């Protein structure tokens, strides 16, 4: 088995020189974190090498060097990089996911380039993938790739990790390609996010855009399951923690200490980006100096901004504003011996950063929105037996883990000012205790644990999907079922109605039997070896009207009433409905447009098929909460079905009806077909050798699956013809 990592950039970049190419490690948390992974499987990496190849000779030179290290380049043209990377990825998805909608620059050709480049990555990946391998796709530049790989390499386990925030549905819905992107991600077996908030937003988008139901983070598709979860990314803790005692870092730290003298140092490290809150941070520091003049000359802010896309207008404007703000602060407060803000617009080496982490009394990490932010974790890891305070934005994913940081709202300049003052006044023993707790957290939840957890969970999901795939009724399965049918002499066939024999309709009254359905049922009942039953949640009046003329058994309201040999029987006395239950459901209906109540003799049903999915999920929980007390008092069961909530007696279910039917004879062939949660009770009641078929989704209980309702009648017809 191989692990194939696919990301926009390789962890190594190629830089053109006069006599060829020079290769160096890429910057960035993803490349650094994943490149240091220690896994027990063979690892390959596919991505753009960061350069353009002019002709076949250069392509071979770059490819030859990289493939020695199991790195496989995807070469892009300047036009593709401009439209796919700068255009769709960073001009549309990046600002949208970071809640800067005003910065979105939409052009239709960007989307075409995005699709085209994702297809290039797919083709390159398929060159190295074999059945049983794991493909781990990373980040927003490749959101279509999992779906493409699912079609091209069906025997592969696919994981996807989203390293930036996933926006709320209200923002995500503005994308014209929202459905295509979501379907692309659902090509994966597992989709991961840094925090549960991003996970929740993604599930909400699936519900609203694709009308998919989720169950504790699992999305059940027709032929498999997609697992959605939060996996907070860590760092190589040992690398950062031990680097601070290296001779090189010690020398750099001592030199910096002489440079800054006795002054307290506040450190800020960011890539140039409007999401990082750099201007808010400067304004907060300005306010601090204004309100606390006693600290003037005693504290400085060292602000590192790594160059990024500064030819783009929004970034160029941001850079100009940073320059102006730094100049204004220094012009207002500096004196001949002290500069308030030391501004560095360049990259720093690893050793230089570690030295600054070691020296800094405060790390000011205040992005307006960030997926995780590994700088915060690096600062904490690098502190070794020295005090320090982390001021951290609540909008960074890291804030959900680093609880001992001073967590602030980055949009509130006053909070930044107060946090800086509190950090400077914090006793050393408190700083050290907070730092120890955060370091313990980071030492346990490392980047290797993050990757191992993701791959372990993905492997488990992949195995489960492979076993579920075996449940799909294909040619081989159908042959076995038909063979068992032909050899048998006493057959019991139990069929659900709504969602199984007919598709769901906007209202239950519209889901009437079709001519094709009557034809299939007549074929089934015409065989004297067959005992056929329709077991439904429908009322007996409707079932009698539709099927009373056929020689088959009927079970209404999940077995509360059943018909045999032309006569209806009641298993329980009719329920006198409590006025409080009726009133609760009516109150929910009044606040939920599109919902309705159905009153049966033995059940009350709240239908919400035509209700907005998010509102329905809220109302379902509210209804369960409101009904729990009164239904417990009345010994009634509240249960979920397919877009319904049903209140009924627990004394009868489709399972109890199945047991009653089984007891009538010594059947040597038993078949049940159903689509709902209530049908699972029926499947549980059967002996292991029975043919239980779930329609529309894969069930852990049913032996087989039909992918959609439209397959049910052809399945039954083929069975009869066999």
C-alpha positions as CSV (number, residue, x, y, z in Angstrom):
1,X,0.0,0.0,0.0
2,X,1.2,3.5,-0.8
3,X,0.2,6.9,0.6
4,X,0.0,9.4,-2.2
5,X,-0.2,13.0,-1.1
6,X,-1.6,15.5,-3.6
7,X,-1.4,19.2,-3.0
8,X,-1.2,22.3,-5.1
9,X,2.6,22.7,-4.4
10,X,5.3,20.1,-3.8
11,X,7.2,20.4,-0.5
12,X,10.2,21.2,-2.7
13,X,10.3,24.1,-5.2
14,X,12.5,24.4,-8.3
15,X,14.1,27.8,-9.0
16,X,15.6,28.5,-12.4
17,X,19.3,29.4,-12.4
18,X,21.8,30.0,-15.2
19,X,23.1,26.5,-15.2
20,X,19.9,24.7,-14.5
21,X,17.5,24.5,-11.5
22,X,18.1,24.9,-7.7
23,X,15.8,23.0,-5.4
24,X,14.9,24.1,-1.9
25,X,12.2,23.3,0.7
26,X,8.9,25.2,0.2
27,X,7.7,27.5,2.9
28,X,4.3,27.1,4.5
29,X,2.7,25.1,7.3
30,X,1.3,22.4,5.0
31,X,4.5,21.6,3.2
32,X,6.6,21.8,6.4
33,X,4.2,19.7,8.4
34,X,3.5,16.9,5.8
35,X,7.1,16.7,4.6
36,X,8.2,15.8,8.2
37,X,5.7,13.0,8.5
38,X,6.9,9.6,9.7
39,X,4.6,6.9,8.4
40,X,5.1,3.2,8.0
41,X,3.9,3.2,4.4
42,X,5.6,4.2,1.1
43,X,4.9,7.9,0.6
44,X,4.7,9.8,-2.7
45,X,3.8,13.4,-3.3
46,X,2.2,15.0,-6.4
47,X,2.1,18.8,-6.9
48,X,3.3,21.8,-8.9
49,X,7.1,22.3,-8.6
50,X,6.8,26.1,-8.5
51,X,8.4,26.7,-11.9
52,X,7.7,26.6,-15.6
53,X,9.5,24.1,-17.8
54,X,10.5,25.4,-21.2
55,X,10.5,22.3,-23.4
56,X,11.0,18.6,-22.9
57,X,14.6,18.8,-21.7
58,X,13.8,21.0,-18.8
59,X,10.7,19.0,-18.0
60,X,12.9,15.8,-17.8
61,X,15.6,17.5,-15.7
62,X,13.1,18.7,-13.1
63,X,11.1,15.4,-13.1
64,X,14.3,13.3,-12.9
65,X,15.6,15.1,-9.8
66,X,12.2,15.1,-8.0
67,X,11.3,11.5,-8.7
68,X,14.5,10.4,-6.9
69,X,12.6,11.6,-3.8
70,X,9.2,10.2,-4.7
71,X,8.0,13.6,-5.7
72,X,6.0,13.9,-8.9
73,X,5.6,17.3,-10.6
74,X,2.4,18.6,-12.4
75,X,3.6,21.2,-14.8
76,X,1.3,24.2,-15.4
77,X,1.5,27.0,-17.9
78,X,1.7,30.6,-16.8
79,X,-1.9,31.1,-18.1
80,X,-3.1,28.1,-16.0
81,X,-1.4,29.4,-12.9
82,X,-2.9,32.8,-13.4
83,X,-6.5,31.6,-14.0
84,X,-6.6,28.5,-11.7
85,X,-4.4,29.6,-8.8
86,X,-4.5,33.3,-8.8
87,X,-7.9,33.5,-10.3
88,X,-10.3,30.9,-9.0
89,X,-8.4,29.6,-6.0
90,X,-7.1,32.8,-4.6
91,X,-9.4,35.3,-6.2
92,X,-12.6,33.5,-5.4
93,X,-12.3,30.6,-2.9
94,X,-9.7,32.2,-0.6
95,X,-11.6,35.5,0.1
96,X,-15.0,33.7,0.2
97,X,-13.7,31.1,2.8
98,X,-12.2,33.9,4.9
99,X,-15.4,36.0,4.8
100,X,-14.0,38.7,2.6
101,X,-16.7,38.6,0.0
102,X,-16.0,42.1,-1.3
103,X,-12.6,40.8,-2.5
104,X,-14.1,38.1,-4.7
105,X,-13.3,38.6,-8.4
106,X,-15.4,36.3,-10.5
107,X,-14.7,35.5,-14.1
108,X,-16.2,32.4,-15.9
109,X,-12.8,31.5,-17.4
110,X,-11.4,31.0,-13.9
111,X,-13.7,28.2,-13.3
112,X,-12.8,26.5,-16.6
113,X,-9.1,26.7,-15.7
114,X,-9.8,25.3,-12.2
115,X,-11.6,22.3,-13.7
116,X,-8.8,21.8,-16.3
117,X,-6.0,21.9,-13.7
118,X,-7.9,19.5,-11.4
119,X,-8.1,17.1,-14.3
120,X,-4.4,17.4,-14.9
121,X,-3.8,16.5,-11.3
122,X,-6.2,13.6,-11.6
123,X,-4.3,12.2,-14.7
124,X,-0.9,12.5,-13.0
125,X,-2.2,10.8,-9.8
126,X,-3.7,8.0,-11.8
127,X,-0.3,7.2,-13.1
128,X,0.9,6.1,-9.7
129,X,-2.2,4.8,-8.0
130,X,-3.0,1.1,-7.6
131,X,-6.0,-0.6,-5.9
132,X,-5.7,-0.5,-2.2
133,X,-3.6,2.7,-2.1
134,X,-4.5,5.8,-0.2
135,X,-4.7,9.2,-1.9
136,X,-4.7,12.2,0.4
137,X,-5.8,15.4,-1.3
138,X,-5.1,18.7,0.3
139,X,-6.8,22.0,0.3
140,X,-9.1,24.3,-1.6
141,X,-7.2,24.4,-4.9
142,X,-8.2,20.7,-5.5
143,X,-11.8,20.5,-4.4
144,X,-12.9,18.7,-7.6
145,X,-10.1,16.2,-7.5
146,X,-11.6,13.6,-5.1
147,X,-14.7,13.2,-7.3
148,X,-12.5,12.9,-10.4
149,X,-10.4,10.2,-8.8
150,X,-13.5,8.3,-7.6
151,X,-14.5,7.9,-11.3
152,X,-11.0,7.2,-12.6
153,X,-9.7,4.9,-9.8
154,X,-12.7,3.3,-8.1
155,X,-10.6,0.9,-6.0
156,X,-8.7,3.6,-4.2
157,X,-9.3,5.1,-0.7
158,X,-9.5,8.8,-1.0
159,X,-9.2,11.4,1.8
160,X,-9.4,15.2,1.5
161,X,-8.3,17.8,4.1
162,X,-9.5,21.4,4.0
163,X,-6.8,23.6,5.5
164,X,-8.6,26.9,5.5
165,X,-12.0,27.9,7.0
166,X,-15.1,26.5,5.5
167,X,-17.6,29.4,5.3
168,X,-21.2,29.3,6.5
169,X,-23.8,28.2,4.1
170,X,-25.1,31.8,3.6
171,X,-21.7,32.8,2.2
172,X,-20.9,29.5,0.4
173,X,-24.2,29.6,-1.4
174,X,-23.2,32.6,-3.5
175,X,-20.8,30.4,-5.6
176,X,-22.4,29.5,-8.9
177,X,-20.4,26.2,-8.8
178,X,-21.3,25.3,-5.2
179,X,-22.9,22.0,-6.1
180,X,-20.0,20.9,-8.3
181,X,-17.5,21.7,-5.5
182,X,-19.5,19.8,-2.9
183,X,-19.9,16.8,-5.2
184,X,-16.2,16.9,-5.9
185,X,-15.4,16.7,-2.2
186,X,-17.9,13.8,-1.7
187,X,-15.8,11.7,-4.0
188,X,-13.6,11.2,-0.9
189,X,-14.2,8.5,1.7
190,X,-13.3,11.1,4.4
191,X,-13.3,14.9,4.5
192,X,-11.4,16.6,7.3
193,X,-11.4,20.0,8.8
194,X,-9.3,21.7,11.5
195,X,-12.3,22.5,13.7
196,X,-15.9,21.3,14.4
197,X,-17.2,24.8,13.3
198,X,-15.8,24.3,9.8
199,X,-17.2,20.8,9.8
200,X,-20.6,22.0,10.8
201,X,-20.6,24.6,8.0
202,X,-19.7,22.0,5.5
203,X,-22.5,19.6,6.7
204,X,-24.9,22.6,6.5
205,X,-23.9,23.2,2.9
206,X,-24.5,19.6,2.0
207,X,-27.9,19.7,3.6
208,X,-29.0,22.9,1.8
209,X,-27.3,22.6,-1.6
210,X,-27.5,18.8,-2.2
211,X,-30.4,18.0,0.2
212,X,-28.3,15.3,1.8
213,X,-29.0,14.0,5.3
214,X,-26.1,13.5,7.7
215,X,-25.9,11.2,10.7
216,X,-23.2,12.1,13.3
217,X,-20.9,13.3,10.6
218,X,-21.6,10.5,8.2
219,X,-23.1,11.2,4.8
220,X,-24.8,8.2,3.2
221,X,-24.7,8.2,-0.5
222,X,-26.3,5.6,-2.8
223,X,-23.3,3.3,-2.9
224,X,-21.1,4.3,0.0
225,X,-20.6,6.5,3.0
226,X,-18.5,9.7,3.4
227,X,-17.1,10.4,6.9
228,X,-16.8,14.1,7.9
229,X,-14.8,15.0,11.0
230,X,-12.4,17.5,12.6
231,X,-8.7,16.7,12.8
232,X,-6.8,19.7,14.3
233,X,-3.4,19.8,12.7
234,X,-0.3,19.8,14.9
235,X,3.3,20.6,14.4
236,X,6.6,18.7,14.8
237,X,6.8,19.7,18.5
238,X,10.2,18.1,19.1
239,X,11.8,19.9,16.2
240,X,10.7,23.4,17.5
241,X,11.2,22.6,21.2
242,X,14.8,21.3,20.8
243,X,15.8,23.9,18.2
244,X,15.9,26.6,20.9
245,X,18.9,24.9,22.5
246,X,21.0,24.5,19.3
247,X,24.2,26.5,19.2
248,X,23.2,28.4,16.1
249,X,19.9,29.5,17.6
250,X,21.5,30.4,20.9
251,X,24.0,32.7,19.1
252,X,21.2,34.4,17.2
253,X,19.1,34.8,20.3
254,X,22.0,36.4,22.2
255,X,22.6,38.8,19.3
256,X,18.9,39.8,19.1
257,X,18.9,40.3,22.9
258,X,21.7,42.7,22.6
259,X,19.9,44.5,19.8
260,X,16.7,44.9,21.7
261,X,18.4,45.5,25.0
262,X,16.3,45.4,28.2
263,X,13.0,46.0,26.3
264,X,10.1,43.6,26.2
265,X,9.6,42.1,22.7
266,X,6.2,41.5,21.1
267,X,6.4,39.3,18.0
268,X,4.1,39.1,15.1
269,X,4.7,36.8,12.1
270,X,2.3,36.6,9.1
271,X,2.2,36.2,5.4
272,X,0.9,39.4,3.7
273,X,-2.8,38.8,3.5
274,X,-6.0,40.8,4.4
275,X,-7.2,37.8,6.5
276,X,-4.3,38.2,9.0
277,X,-5.6,41.2,10.8
278,X,-2.2,43.1,10.6
279,X,-3.7,46.6,10.5
280,X,-6.0,45.8,13.5
281,X,-2.9,44.6,15.3
282,X,-1.0,47.7,14.6
283,X,-3.9,49.8,15.7
284,X,-4.2,47.8,18.9
285,X,-0.5,48.4,19.7
286,X,-0.9,52.1,18.9
287,X,-3.8,52.3,21.4
288,X,-1.7,50.4,24.0
289,X,1.1,53.0,23.7
290,X,-1.4,55.8,23.9
291,X,-3.1,54.4,27.0
292,X,0.0,53.2,28.8
293,X,2.7,55.8,28.4
294,X,4.7,54.1,31.2
295,X,5.6,51.3,28.7
296,X,7.0,53.7,26.0
297,X,10.6,52.9,25.5
298,X,10.2,49.6,27.4
299,X,8.4,47.4,24.8
300,X,8.7,47.0,21.0
301,X,6.7,45.2,18.4
302,X,8.8,43.1,15.9
303,X,6.5,42.5,13.0
304,X,7.5,40.1,10.2
305,X,5.4,40.1,7.1
306,X,6.3,37.5,4.5
307,X,5.8,38.8,0.9
308,X,2.8,37.4,-0.9
309,X,1.0,38.4,-4.1
310,X,1.9,42.0,-3.6
311,X,1.3,42.7,-7.3
312,X,-2.4,42.0,-6.7
313,X,-4.3,45.3,-6.0
314,X,-5.8,44.3,-2.7
315,X,-2.5,43.1,-1.4
316,X,-0.6,46.1,-2.7
317,X,-3.1,48.4,-1.0
318,X,-2.7,46.4,2.2
319,X,1.1,46.6,2.0
320,X,0.9,50.4,1.5
321,X,-1.5,50.8,4.5
322,X,0.9,48.7,6.7
323,X,3.8,50.9,5.7
324,X,1.9,54.0,6.4
325,X,0.6,52.8,9.8
326,X,4.0,51.6,10.9
327,X,5.5,55.0,9.9
328,X,2.7,56.8,11.8
329,X,3.3,54.9,15.0
330,X,7.0,55.2,14.9
331,X,6.7,58.9,14.0
332,X,4.4,59.5,17.0
333,X,6.2,57.6,19.7
334,X,9.8,56.8,18.8
335,X,12.8,58.6,20.3
336,X,16.5,58.5,19.6
337,X,17.0,55.3,21.6
338,X,13.8,53.4,20.9
339,X,11.7,52.3,17.9
340,X,8.2,51.1,18.7
341,X,7.7,48.9,15.6
342,X,10.5,47.0,13.9
343,X,8.9,46.0,10.5
344,X,10.5,43.3,8.3
345,X,9.0,42.7,4.9
346,X,10.8,39.5,4.1
347,X,11.1,35.8,5.0
348,X,13.2,34.7,7.9
349,X,15.1,31.4,8.1
350,X,14.1,28.7,10.5
351,X,16.9,29.5,13.0
352,X,16.1,33.2,12.9
353,X,12.4,32.5,13.6
354,X,13.3,30.2,16.5
355,X,15.6,32.8,18.0
356,X,12.8,35.4,17.8
357,X,10.3,32.9,19.4
358,X,12.7,32.3,22.2
359,X,13.3,36.0,22.8
360,X,9.7,37.3,22.4
361,X,7.8,37.9,25.7
362,X,4.5,38.0,23.8
363,X,3.4,36.4,20.5
364,X,0.6,38.5,19.0
365,X,-1.4,36.1,16.7
366,X,-4.6,37.9,15.7
367,X,-5.9,36.8,12.3
368,X,-9.4,38.0,11.4
369,X,-10.0,34.4,10.1
370,X,-7.6,31.5,9.9
371,X,-7.9,27.8,9.4
372,X,-5.5,26.8,12.1
373,X,-2.5,29.1,12.4
374,X,0.7,27.1,13.1
375,X,2.7,30.2,14.1
376,X,0.9,30.2,17.5
377,X,1.8,26.5,18.0
378,X,5.4,27.1,16.9
379,X,5.9,29.9,19.4
380,X,4.6,27.8,22.3
381,X,6.7,24.8,21.3
382,X,9.9,26.9,21.0
383,X,9.6,28.4,24.5
384,X,11.9,26.3,26.7
385,X,12.1,27.2,30.4
386,X,11.4,30.8,29.5
387,X,8.2,32.7,30.3
388,X,6.0,34.0,27.5
389,X,2.4,34.8,26.7
390,X,0.4,33.9,23.6
391,X,-2.3,36.4,22.5
392,X,-4.5,34.5,20.1
393,X,-7.5,35.4,17.9
394,X,-10.7,33.4,18.6
395,X,-11.1,33.3,14.8
396,X,-8.0,31.0,14.4
397,X,-8.6,27.3,14.6
398,X,-5.8,27.0,17.1
399,X,-7.9,28.8,19.7
400,X,-10.0,25.7,20.2
401,X,-6.9,23.8,21.5
402,X,-4.7,26.5,23.1
403,X,-7.1,27.4,26.0
404,X,-4.4,29.0,28.1
405,X,-3.7,31.7,25.6
406,X,-5.2,35.1,26.0
407,X,-8.0,34.7,23.5
408,X,-9.4,37.9,21.9
409,X,-11.7,39.1,19.3
410,X,-9.3,40.4,16.6
411,X,-11.8,43.0,15.3
412,X,-11.8,44.7,18.7
413,X,-8.8,47.0,18.8
414,X,-9.5,47.6,22.5
415,X,-9.3,43.9,23.3
416,X,-5.9,43.7,21.6
417,X,-4.7,46.7,23.7
418,X,-6.0,45.2,27.0
419,X,-4.5,41.7,26.2
420,X,-1.1,43.3,25.6
421,X,-1.2,45.1,28.9
422,X,-2.5,42.0,30.7
423,X,0.3,39.9,29.2
424,X,3.0,42.4,30.2
425,X,1.7,42.5,33.8
426,X,1.2,38.7,34.1
427,X,3.5,37.2,36.8
428,X,6.2,34.9,35.5
429,X,5.0,31.8,37.4
430,X,1.5,32.2,35.7
431,X,3.1,32.6,32.3
432,X,5.2,29.5,32.8
433,X,2.3,27.4,34.0
434,X,0.1,28.4,31.1
435,X,3.0,27.7,28.7
436,X,3.5,24.2,30.2
437,X,-0.1,23.3,29.7
438,X,-0.1,24.4,26.1
439,X,3.2,22.6,25.5
440,X,1.8,19.4,26.9
441,X,-1.1,19.7,24.5
442,X,1.1,20.2,21.5
443,X,3.6,17.5,22.5
444,X,0.8,15.0,22.4
445,X,-1.2,16.2,19.4
446,X,1.7,16.5,16.9
447,X,1.6,16.6,13.1
448,X,2.5,12.9,13.0
449,X,-0.5,12.1,15.3
450,X,-2.7,14.3,13.2
451,X,-1.7,12.4,10.0
452,X,-1.8,9.0,11.7
453,X,-5.3,9.7,13.1
454,X,-6.5,10.9,9.7
455,X,-5.1,7.9,7.8
456,X,-6.2,5.4,10.4
457,X,-9.8,6.8,10.3
458,X,-9.7,6.9,6.5
459,X,-8.5,3.3,6.3
460,X,-11.4,2.2,8.5
461,X,-13.9,4.2,6.5
462,X,-12.4,2.8,3.3
463,X,-12.7,-0.8,4.5
464,X,-16.3,-0.2,5.5
465,X,-17.1,1.2,2.1
466,X,-15.5,-1.7,0.4
467,X,-17.7,-4.1,2.5
468,X,-20.7,-2.0,1.7
469,X,-19.9,-2.1,-2.0
470,X,-20.4,-5.9,-1.8
471,X,-24.0,-5.2,-0.8
472,X,-24.9,-3.5,-4.1
473,X,-27.1,-5.8,-6.2
474,X,-25.1,-6.4,-9.3
475,X,-25.1,-9.2,-11.8
476,X,-23.3,-11.7,-9.5
477,X,-25.6,-10.9,-6.5
478,X,-28.7,-11.0,-8.6
479,X,-27.8,-14.4,-10.0
480,X,-27.5,-15.8,-6.4
481,X,-30.8,-14.3,-5.4
482,X,-32.6,-15.6,-8.5
483,X,-31.1,-19.1,-7.9
484,X,-32.4,-19.2,-4.3
485,X,-35.8,-18.0,-5.5
486,X,-36.1,-20.7,-8.2
487,X,-35.0,-23.5,-5.8
488,X,-37.5,-22.5,-3.1
489,X,-41.1,-23.8,-2.7
490,X,-42.5,-21.6,0.1
491,X,-41.6,-17.9,-0.3
492,X,-42.4,-14.9,1.8
493,X,-42.0,-11.5,0.1
494,X,-42.6,-8.4,2.2
495,X,-42.5,-5.0,0.5
496,X,-42.6,-1.5,1.9
497,X,-44.6,1.1,-0.1
498,X,-43.5,4.7,0.0
499,X,-39.9,5.2,-1.3
500,X,-39.7,1.5,-2.2
501,X,-42.5,0.6,-4.6
502,X,-43.2,4.2,-5.6
503,X,-41.1,7.4,-5.3
504,X,-41.8,10.0,-2.7
505,X,-44.2,12.8,-3.7
506,X,-44.7,16.3,-2.4
507,X,-47.8,15.0,-0.5
508,X,-48.6,11.4,0.4
509,X,-51.8,11.5,-1.5
510,X,-49.9,12.0,-4.8
511,X,-47.8,8.8,-4.4
512,X,-50.4,6.5,-6.1
513,X,-49.6,3.1,-7.5
514,X,-48.6,2.9,-11.2
515,X,-49.6,0.5,-13.9
516,X,-46.1,-1.0,-13.8
517,X,-46.4,-1.6,-10.1
518,X,-49.7,-3.4,-10.5
519,X,-48.2,-5.5,-13.2
520,X,-45.3,-6.6,-11.1
521,X,-47.5,-7.4,-8.1
522,X,-49.9,-9.5,-10.2
523,X,-46.9,-11.5,-11.4
524,X,-45.8,-12.1,-7.9
525,X,-49.2,-13.2,-6.5
526,X,-49.9,-15.3,-9.5
527,X,-47.2,-17.8,-8.4
528,X,-48.8,-20.2,-5.8
529,X,-45.4,-20.6,-4.1
530,X,-45.4,-16.9,-3.1
531,X,-46.9,-15.2,0.0
532,X,-46.8,-11.5,-0.8
533,X,-47.3,-8.7,1.8
534,X,-47.2,-4.9,1.6
535,X,-46.1,-3.6,5.0
536,X,-46.5,0.2,5.2
537,X,-47.0,3.1,7.5
538,X,-50.0,4.0,5.5
539,X,-53.5,3.8,6.9
540,X,-55.6,0.8,6.2
541,X,-58.2,2.7,4.2
542,X,-55.7,3.9,1.7
543,X,-54.1,0.4,1.4
544,X,-57.5,-1.2,0.9
545,X,-58.4,1.3,-1.8
546,X,-55.2,0.7,-3.7
547,X,-54.5,-3.0,-3.2
548,X,-57.7,-4.6,-1.8
549,X,-58.5,-6.3,-5.1
550,X,-55.2,-8.3,-5.0
551,X,-54.7,-11.6,-3.2
552,X,-52.0,-10.4,-0.9
553,X,-51.5,-9.5,2.7
554,X,-51.6,-5.9,3.9
555,X,-50.1,-4.3,7.0
556,X,-51.2,-0.8,7.9
557,X,-49.6,1.7,10.3
558,X,-46.6,-0.5,10.8
559,X,-48.6,-3.6,11.7
560,X,-51.2,-2.1,14.0
561,X,-53.7,-3.4,11.5
562,X,-53.3,-6.3,9.1
563,X,-55.4,-7.9,6.4
564,X,-55.4,-11.6,5.6
565,X,-57.8,-13.7,3.5
566,X,-59.9,-10.6,2.7
567,X,-60.4,-9.5,6.4
568,X,-58.8,-6.7,8.4
569,X,-57.6,-7.4,12.0
570,X,-56.6,-4.9,14.7
571,X,-53.7,-5.8,16.9
572,X,-54.3,-3.0,19.4
573,X,-57.2,-0.8,20.5
574,X,-57.3,2.6,18.7
575,X,-55.5,5.3,20.5
576,X,-57.3,8.3,22.0
577,X,-54.8,11.1,21.2
578,X,-53.8,13.3,24.1
579,X,-54.7,16.9,23.4
580,X,-51.3,18.1,24.6
581,X,-49.6,16.0,21.9
582,X,-51.9,17.4,19.2
583,X,-51.3,21.0,20.4
584,X,-47.4,20.6,20.5
585,X,-47.4,19.3,16.8
586,X,-49.8,22.1,15.7
587,X,-47.5,24.7,17.3
588,X,-44.5,23.3,15.4
589,X,-46.5,23.4,12.2
590,X,-47.5,27.0,12.7
591,X,-43.8,27.9,12.9
592,X,-42.6,25.6,10.1
593,X,-43.9,26.4,6.6
594,X,-44.4,23.4,4.4
595,X,-45.0,20.9,7.2
596,X,-48.2,19.1,8.0
597,X,-49.7,16.5,10.4
598,X,-51.3,13.2,9.5
599,X,-53.6,11.7,12.1
600,X,-54.0,7.9,11.9
601,X,-55.9,5.6,14.2
602,X,-52.7,4.4,15.9
603,X,-50.1,7.0,15.0
604,X,-49.6,10.7,14.6
605,X,-47.1,11.8,11.9
606,X,-45.4,15.1,11.4
607,X,-44.3,15.4,7.7
608,X,-41.5,17.8,6.8
609,X,-40.5,16.7,3.3
610,X,-41.2,20.2,1.9
611,X,-39.4,22.1,4.7
612,X,-36.0,23.8,4.5
613,X,-33.5,21.2,5.6
614,X,-31.8,23.3,8.3
615,X,-35.1,24.5,9.7
616,X,-36.4,20.9,9.7
617,X,-33.4,19.7,11.7
618,X,-34.0,22.4,14.3
619,X,-37.7,21.6,14.5
620,X,-37.1,17.8,14.8
621,X,-35.0,18.4,17.9
622,X,-37.5,20.8,19.3
623,X,-40.3,18.4,18.7
624,X,-38.5,15.5,20.3
625,X,-37.7,17.7,23.3
626,X,-41.3,18.9,23.6
627,X,-42.9,15.5,23.2
628,X,-40.5,13.5,25.5
629,X,-42.4,14.1,28.7
630,X,-45.9,13.6,27.6
631,X,-45.1,10.6,25.4
632,X,-43.2,8.9,28.2
633,X,-46.3,9.4,30.4
634,X,-48.6,7.9,27.8
635,X,-46.1,5.1,27.0
636,X,-45.8,6.2,23.4
637,X,-42.7,6.0,21.1
638,X,-41.4,9.0,19.2
639,X,-39.4,7.9,16.2
640,X,-37.8,9.4,13.1
641,X,-38.6,8.2,9.6
642,X,-37.9,9.4,6.1
643,X,-38.7,13.1,6.5
644,X,-41.2,12.3,9.2
645,X,-41.5,12.2,13.0
646,X,-44.0,9.6,14.1
647,X,-45.7,9.1,17.5
648,X,-47.0,5.6,18.1
649,X,-47.2,2.7,20.5
650,X,-43.9,0.7,20.9
651,X,-45.9,-2.5,21.0
652,X,-46.0,-2.9,17.2
653,X,-43.5,-2.3,14.5
654,X,-42.6,-3.6,11.1
655,X,-40.4,-6.0,12.9
656,X,-43.3,-7.4,15.0
657,X,-45.4,-7.7,11.8
658,X,-42.5,-9.5,10.0
659,X,-42.3,-12.0,12.9
660,X,-46.1,-12.6,12.7
661,X,-45.8,-13.3,8.9
662,X,-42.8,-15.6,9.4
663,X,-44.8,-17.6,11.9
664,X,-47.5,-18.6,9.4
665,X,-45.4,-21.2,7.6
666,X,-42.0,-22.8,7.3
667,X,-40.7,-20.5,4.5
668,X,-37.5,-21.5,2.7
669,X,-37.1,-18.1,0.9
670,X,-37.7,-14.8,2.6
671,X,-37.3,-11.4,0.9
672,X,-38.0,-8.0,2.3
673,X,-37.5,-4.7,0.5
674,X,-37.7,-1.3,2.2
675,X,-36.1,2.2,2.3
676,X,-36.8,3.6,5.7
677,X,-35.5,3.5,9.3
678,X,-38.7,1.6,10.2
679,X,-37.8,-1.1,7.7
680,X,-34.7,-1.9,9.6
681,X,-36.9,-3.4,12.4
682,X,-38.2,-5.7,9.7
683,X,-34.7,-6.7,8.6
684,X,-33.6,-7.4,12.2
685,X,-36.5,-9.8,12.6
686,X,-35.3,-12.0,9.8
687,X,-33.1,-15.1,9.9
688,X,-29.5,-14.5,8.7
689,X,-30.1,-16.2,5.3
690,X,-33.1,-14.0,4.4
691,X,-32.7,-11.6,1.5
692,X,-33.1,-8.1,3.0
693,X,-32.8,-5.2,0.6
694,X,-32.4,-1.5,1.6
695,X,-33.4,1.0,-1.1
696,X,-31.7,4.3,-1.6
697,X,-28.8,3.9,0.9
698,X,-26.6,1.3,2.3
699,X,-27.7,-0.2,5.5
700,X,-25.5,-1.9,8.2
701,X,-28.4,-4.4,8.8
702,X,-29.7,-5.2,5.3
703,X,-27.7,-7.8,3.3
704,X,-28.2,-6.0,0.0
705,X,-28.8,-2.5,-1.5
706,X,-30.6,-1.0,-4.4
707,X,-29.1,2.5,-5.1
708,X,-32.4,4.2,-5.9
709,X,-36.2,3.6,-5.9
710,X,-36.3,3.3,-9.7
711,X,-34.5,0.0,-9.4
712,X,-37.0,-1.8,-7.2
713,X,-39.6,-2.8,-9.8
714,X,-37.0,-4.0,-12.4
715,X,-35.4,-6.0,-9.5
716,X,-38.7,-7.7,-8.7
717,X,-39.5,-8.2,-12.3
718,X,-36.2,-9.9,-13.0
719,X,-36.7,-12.1,-9.9
720,X,-40.1,-13.3,-11.2
721,X,-38.8,-13.9,-14.7
722,X,-36.0,-16.0,-13.3
